[in-house]
């Protein structure tokens, strides 16, 4: 089934809330917990099986890594987490997708502390999603 007016390549906008709860097993601190608010733009192509997207967001995390004064990356118990991603949904059934994503993630306190070197990470995700209500195609 093709998109109506597929030549216009409409965008579907989503808002996501990401919750984070990480236990640190090596390095400074023992936990990092927080949330991120994300905006995602899905590009609807003529082939309804493939839906690429771009997302950006920002959030906050609480941590105890700042207690280790020998490091300069994390200087406060509350840090900001801007991030950006590109990804692709592949519909293998009407409401099921395989999701692939590459992301850039930054953690810092925006200069609110003397220690603010920050942490930059690049990573990827592979997952499966179920959509309760399919709003496109």
N, C-alpha and C positions, 0 to 999 in steps of 0.2 A: 504494500500500500504506500503510495507516494504522498509526500506532504502537499497540501494545497499551496499553490504559488511557490513551489520549491525553488524556482529560480531566484527568489528574493533571499533565500537562506535565512529564515527567521531565527531569532534568538529566544531561548527559553531561559528565564532568570530564576535562580533558586537561592534561598538563604539557608545556610546550614549552621548548626551549633555543634562544635566539636569539644568533647570533654577529654581531658588528659589525666592519666594517673600512671606515672612512671616510677619504678623503683630503680635506683642507681646501684649497680652491682660492682662497678670499678670506677675509681676516681673520687672527686670531691662530692660530699653530700650523700644522702640516702634516698631522697625522693624529689619529684617535680610534679606538681598537680595544678591544673588550671582549666581554662576554657578559651576557645577561639570562636569568633563570629566570622563566617565566610560568606562571600558572594560568589556564585558560580554562573557562568554564561555558557549555556549549551548551544552549539551551532547545529541546527537541524539541516541535514543534507538530504538530497533526493533519495539516497539509499537509507531506508529506515533502520538498518541493522547497525550502523556505525554512527555514533554521536560524540564528536570531539567537544572538549570543554576547556575553559580557562577559569581559574578561581584565584581570588585574593582574599586575604583576611588579616585580622590582628586579634590578639588576646593577651591574657596575663597568666603567669604561672607563679605559684608559691614554691619555694625550695629551701633547703637547708645547706646548699653548697656555699653560700656566702659566708658561713661560719669559719670556713677554712681560709685563713688570711694569707696562705702561701700562694694562692692562685689569684689572677687578676681578671678573669673572664666574667665572673658573677659577683657583683658587689652588694646586692640587696636581696632580701628574702622575697620580694616581689619583682618580677621581671616582665618585660613586654615581649610579645612573640609575633612580629609581622611575618607573613609567609605568602608565597605564590606558587601555583601549580598549573601544569597542563596535563590533560588526561583524555581518555577515550573509553566510552562505554561500547561494548559489543553485545547486542541483544541476541541471545541464543534461544530465547523463548519470549512470548509476549510480555511478561513482567519480570524476566530474569536477565541480568547482564553480567558479563565479565568486565571488570574495571581495571584499567592500567593507568598509572599516574606517576609523573616525575615532579618533584617539588623542591623549592628552596625555602629554608626555614632559618630565621635569625632570632637569637635570644639576647636581650640586653636591657639595661635600665634607663636608656635614653639620656645618659649623662647625669642622672640624679645621685650618683655615687662616684667617689673617686676611682673605684675599681669598676671599669666599664668596657673592658676589651671586647666582650660579647662572644658569642658562639655562632658560627655559620655552619649549616649542614645542607647537603644535597642528598636526596634519597628517592626511593621509588616505592610504589605500592602495587600490589596485585590482589584483587579481591572479587567477591561475588556479591551482587545486590539483588534484592527483591523489591519491586515497586508495588506499593499497595494500590496506587491508582496511577495508571499511565496517562500522562497529560499531553503527549505528543505522538504523532504518527497514528 
